[in-house]
């Protein structure tokens, strides 16, 4: 099985929900799935187990989770498979579910159980035919390129005022700005949030310059622990975070200085911690999802290094994933961003040109993140990759991210 989480944003660029995109089996290895094989394990809702595996608290607090159901799984005992609170689950239907009495009745039952309902891939020409289902929806997902929002806003406002409209396939920040300013949509889905919003050649804020200097110190060959410790000492949030890290790893350590803490951690662990902690700080004025994307890509790339027979390069692949949104973090084109954060040529080649020894892993991570399952399936067949190992690597990355973000720089537990 393969599964990934795709965020949906509100008009303030805050994550309101996640959609679970999942694939039960690789159809290139099991062609029968295109035919009668779709009924194999038909009572199982692909994607719900990812919530159980990672825990709902891994996600943004109170975020809703869109889970796809089809014309078969909608009739299964969903509650027995669902460990999350029902009011946080949005059952996402497509047009395989028709407006017959059996479906209309089943949707009403699920709403009574506390689930929310949504629909996608419904052509405009079918709106009237689906009126009994539309009347029960909480959300409808619309391709903003195929519909005039001013007309959709009037139609739904009059006929189905309780439905919230979601724009999908929003590719750029400019598209998001235009759609959000125009009004009508409640949620937005697409890769727009990963793109630099302005790409201005403005000076980077002084605090970020300090972080960039620290990144350059620790990513230089055989970096000096003392120099790194002195740069860390300029930022109270990093000092507190470093001391918390060392205190969790040691007992009665009696740490006397930042230099002492750095020495206790050691060069390899200090480098990894700095790259992670500094990226979190650099993302502080970016949408929260940028932080999640950067860190998840890093850990996922590191985790699948062994699957790609690149275990010895796991640290480098971690940096490839971490810096894959550096342009969005620094609000500069990638080539300019990489001039500020000095990385090795192979990493630079992967990030700028999608070439070299790391490019294949980065491409895989990006395709996985976007749920391009057809391409992922092709790569797994060509490279003879273990599907279970890939899925485990992704869920482990989610769990790592959950644990990493559980204690903010202030040292207080998140509620």
N, C-alpha and C positions, 0 to 999 in steps of 0.2 A: 504494500500500500504506500501511496505518496500523499502528502497533504501539506498545505501551506496556508498562512493567514494573510489576507489582503485587507488593509484598513479602509474604512469609509470615514470621511471627514465632514464636520459641519462647516458653516460659513466662516467660522473664526479659526479654521485650520486646526481644530482640536479633534482627536479621534473620538468618534461617537460609537463606532461599531467595527467589528471585523467580520469578514466573510471567509468561511473555510472552503477552500477549493481542494478537492481530493480526487484521487484516482485509485480505484480498488485494485486493479491489476494492470500489467503492461499488455495492451492489446496487440503489440507487435510480436510478443511471445505467445499470446493466447488469442489467435484470430477469431475464435468462436465467440469472444466477447462482443464482436460486432453483430452477432446474430442472436441465437437462442441463449448464448452464454450470459446475456445481460440479466437473465433470471436466476443465475447462480448466486446463492446467498442473498436473494432478493429482499429478504426481511431485514437486512443489515444496512443501517444508514451510514454510509462512508463519511467519516469526518468527525462524528460525535466522540470517537475514542480519543481524538487528539486533545479534547477538553479534559477528559479523564486523565490522560497521560501527563499533561503539563500543569493541570490545575487552573481553574478559571481566574485565579488571582495573578497569574502571569500576565494577563491582559490589562489594559487600562481599566481602572476601577469603574464599575457600573456600565462598562461597554456592553452593548448587545452583540450577539453572535449569530450571524446568518448561516444557517445550515441547509444545504440543498436536499430537497425531497423530490421524488418523482412519482409517477402514476401508480407505482407499486409500494414504495416505502411509506407513502403517506398513510397507508392503511395498517402499518405495523404498530406494535406496542412501543411507541416512541419513548414513553416515560421510563420503561425498563432499561433503555439504552442511554438515557440522558441523566447525568449526575448533576448538571447545573440547574440553578433556579429557573423555572419555566418562564418567568417574566423577562429573562435575559436572552432567551432563545427566540430567534425569528426564523420560522420555517419558510425557506425560499423555494417557490414552485416555478416551473416553466410551463410552456404551452402544451406539454405532454399531458397535463392535467386539464381536462375539458370541463365545461360548465354543466355537466350532467348532475342529476339529483344526488347521486352517490357521493360525488366530490363535494358538492355544496354542503351536504349534510356533514361530511367528515370534517371539513374546514370549521364548521360551526362547533363541532365537538372539541376540536383542538383548541379553539379560542376559549371555550369554557374551561379547559384544563389549564389555561393561563398562557399558552403560547401566542406569540405574535405571528402574523402571516405577511408574506411578501410575494411578489410575482415579477418575473423577468421574461424577456423574449416574447412579449405579447404585442403583435402588430396593431397599429392604430385601427385598422379595418375590423379588428375583432373586439374592440372595446364594448360595443353594444351587445354583442353575443355573450360576453363574459360579465354582464352587469351584476349577476347574482354573486359571483366570486369577488368582483371589484368592491362590492358593498361590504365585504368582510376583511378587506386588506388594511394593513397598517402602513405598508410601503409598496411602491411600484418602482422598478428600476427601468430607466429610460435612457436610450442612447441619444445623447444630446445632439449628435450630428444628424439624426434622422427625424427630429421633432422640433417644432417651433415652440419654445417654452411659453411664449406669451399666450398661445392658443391652448396649450396644455394646462396652464395655470387657470385660465377661464373655465375650461371644461371640468377639470377636477374640483375646482373651487365650488362650482355649481352642483355637480352631480355627486361627488364623493369628497366632501370637505375634510374628512378625517384621514385621508390617505396622504402620506408624506412622499414627495417625489425625490428620487435619487438619480443624479446624473452619473452615468458610467462612461468609461473610455475618455476621461478627461486627461489629455496628454501633456498639457503645458500649464505653467503658472499663469500665462496670459489667458488661456481658456478658463481657468478657475476664476480669475479675477473678473472676467467678463460675465460669467454665469452667476457668480455670487452677488455681484453688483446689480445684475438684472432682476434677481429675486425669483422665487418660484420653487427652487430646489431646496430641500432640507439637508441632503447628504451628497457627497461627491466621491467618486471612486476612479482611480487611475494613477499613472506614474508621475503626475504633475508635481507632487510634493518632493520628489527626489531631485527636481531640477533647480538650479540656481535661479532665484526669483528675479534678480535684476542684472547680475553680471556687470556691475559697475567696477571701474578701476579705482575704488576708494581705498584709502589707507585702512589697514586692519587696526582694530581697537588695541590700545596698549596692553591690556590684559591678555588678549589673544596672542600678541607678539611674544609674551612671556611663555605661553603654552607652546607656541611653535618652536621657540628656542629650546625648550625642554625636549620636545620630540626630536629635534635635530641632534641634541646631545646624546640621547640614548640610542638612536638609530645609527650613530657613527660606529665604525669598526672599533671594538675594544674600548668602549666609552669609559670615562672615569667616574666612579661612584661618587667621589667627593664633589665634582663639578655638578653632577645631577642633583645631589642633595642640596647644594647651595641654591640652585634654581628653584627647587621645590620649596625651600624655605621662604621664598618671596610671596607665596600664596597660602594664606591660612587654611583655606578649604582643602588644599592638597596635603598640607601638613597633617591636619586632623585625619583625613582619609588614610594617609600612609601609616600613622600611628595605630589606627584601628585595625588595619590589615596586619601589621606586625604583631599586635597584641593578640589577635585571633590565632596566629600561627605559633606563638611562643608562650611559655608559662614563666612568670616571675623574671621577665627579661630585664627589668630595670633600665629601660631606654633613657639615655641622658641627653640625646640630641637628634636632630634630623639626620645627620651623618651616621650616627650610631644605628638609627632605624634602617637606613638604606643598606648599611653593611649587614645587618641582621637578615634582611630580605635576600640579599645576594644579587649579583648582576643580572642573571637570567630572569628571575622573578620580578625584579625591580623594573626591568625593561618592559615586560608584559603588562605589569600593573600601570606604569606610566602611560603607555600607549592607550590603554583602556580608560583610565581616569581622566587623562587630558582630553581625549575625544569627547567624553561626557561633558566636560567643562566647555569645550569649543562649541558644542551643540546647544548650550544653555539658552541662546537667543534664537534658536531655530525651532521649527515644529517638533514636538516630542517624538514623532514617528521617525524623524531623521536619526535620532539617537538609537532607536530600536533597530532601524535598518542597518546602520553602520556596525553596531555591535553584533547583531545576529549574523550578518554576512561574514564578519570576521570569525566568529566561533564556528559557524557552519563550514566555512572554507577550511579551517583548521581541522575540524572533525572528519571531513571527508578526504583529508590528505592521504590517509592509509588506503582508502578505497581506490584512489587514483594512483597507488604505488608511489606516493610522494611524501611519505611519513617524515623523512628527514628534512623536508621543507615546510613543515607545519607552521613554524613561526613566521616564515615569509608569507605564506598564504593567509595567515591571520591578518597581517598588515595590508595585503591586497584587498581583503574584504573591508577592513577598517577604513581605509582611505578611498574606497570606491565612490563615496559621496563627499569627498573633500571639497569638490567644487561647490556643492550646496552648502557645506558647513562654513566655508570662507567667503561664499558669495562671489566667486571668481571663476573664470574658465579653468578647466582642469590643468592646462599647461602652466598657467600662472600660479595656481595653487601649489603645484608640485615644485615650482621654483622656490617657494617659501618653505615647504616641508620636504627636505631633501631625502629621497629614497634611493634604493639601488636601481641600476638601469633595468634589470629584469622586471621589477615591480612597476617602474615608470612605463616600460614598454607595454605591459599588460593594461595599465590604466588609461594610457593615452591612445594606443594603437590596437589594443586587443590582440597582441601578438606575443610570442615567446612562450616559455615553459609554464607560466602561470595563467595564461589566457584561457586555456581549456577549463580549468576549475572555476575561474571567474564567470565565464559564459554559462557554465552549468548552474552556478549559484543564482545568477540573474534570471535564467529561464525557470528555475525552480521557484524562486520568489514570486514570479508572475504567473505561476501555474500553467506554463506552456508545456502541458504534459506530452503532447505529440513529439516535440523536440526532445524532451527529457527521456521519453521512452526510446527514441532513436539512439541517443547518446549511450544509454545504458546497454543497448544491444551491441552497438559497435565497440564499446569499451569493455564489455562483459562486466558491468558493475552490479553489485549486490543490492537489490532494491530494499531489502530489510535493513541493510547497513546504512543506506542513504536516509531512510525514514528515521532510524534511531539517531543518526547524526543530527538531524533537524530537530527532533524533539529534545535531545540533550542540549542543543544550543538554546532552545526556548527555556529550558529549566535553568541553565547557566545564567541567562539574562534575568530571569525572575529572581534568582539568588543575588545576583550582582546589584540589582536595583532595589533590593529590600532595605538597604541601609543607605540613606542619602549622606551628603557631605557633612550635614549637621550632626550626624551620629544618632539621630532619632529614628526609631522604627517608623516606617510608613504605615498608615492605618488604612 
